[in-house]
Structure formats: structure tokens, C-alpha cells
Amino acid sequence: MSKLQKFLSERADNTHVTLEWKELNYKMRIKDSKQSRFMKPVYNNKSILDNVSGKAVSGELLAIMGPTGCGK
């Protein structure tokens, strides 16, 4: 076994990582094409994430799902 393989196997056996997020919010400014006029654009805030919480733990499967083109 090479030094790299040994290092990776020891690291994999002893390392547990948890990634956790709470109350995550994200808003974007979106141009409103119906209200905008030439040289006077109108923007609205669109909520993309609203108080999203979650956790990803080592050794578990995490899937981010959504339709095509949604920006996963």
C-alpha cells in the first residue's frame, strides 16, 4: 500500500464531517418587465431561499432535487 493510500484510508476511517445550516435566506433583485419602461427599470425582490435549515453528515446520502434549469 502506498503512503497516499494509507493516508487516505486512515483519514477516511477517522474523519467525520457535519455541515449544518439554519435559517438560511437568499433574495435576488429581478427586473419586472411589465412595470419597467425605457431608461426606468423597476426591480422587485424575489425570495429564493426562505428560512431553510438542514444538515449533511459524513456517510449519509444528500440529494439536492429540482427541475431542470432551477440552478441547483
Protein Blocks (a to p, Z undefined) as FASTA:
>chain_A
ZZklmmmmmmmmmpccddddehiacddddddfklpcehiacdddddfbghiacdddehia
cdddddehilZZ
